[in-house]
C-alpha cells in the first residue's frame, strides 16, 4: 500500500489517498490528532484498518496499524522512522 499526501479540500480538511493493488488510489478518512493524525480504511478482506501516526519527542515518525474484525481490534504493525543525519 502506498500513501499519497495532498494539501486538502476546499473546506481546509486534510486529504490522504492510499494505493491498493488491484483497486488503485482510494481516498481515506483522516483526522488530525494532537501530534499527528489518524486515518481509516475499509477493506472487504480485513475489515476496518486504523493507522495512528505521531511525531515522537525526538522528531521520529511512529505509526501503528490496527485491524477491527467483528468488533474486536488488534494491532497488526508498528513502525518507527528516524531521520538519518
Secondary structure, 3 states (H helix, E strand, C coil): CEEEEECCCCCCCCEEEEEECCCEEEECEEEEECCEEEEEEEECCCEEEEEEEEECCCCCEEEEEEEEECCEEEEEEEEEECCCC
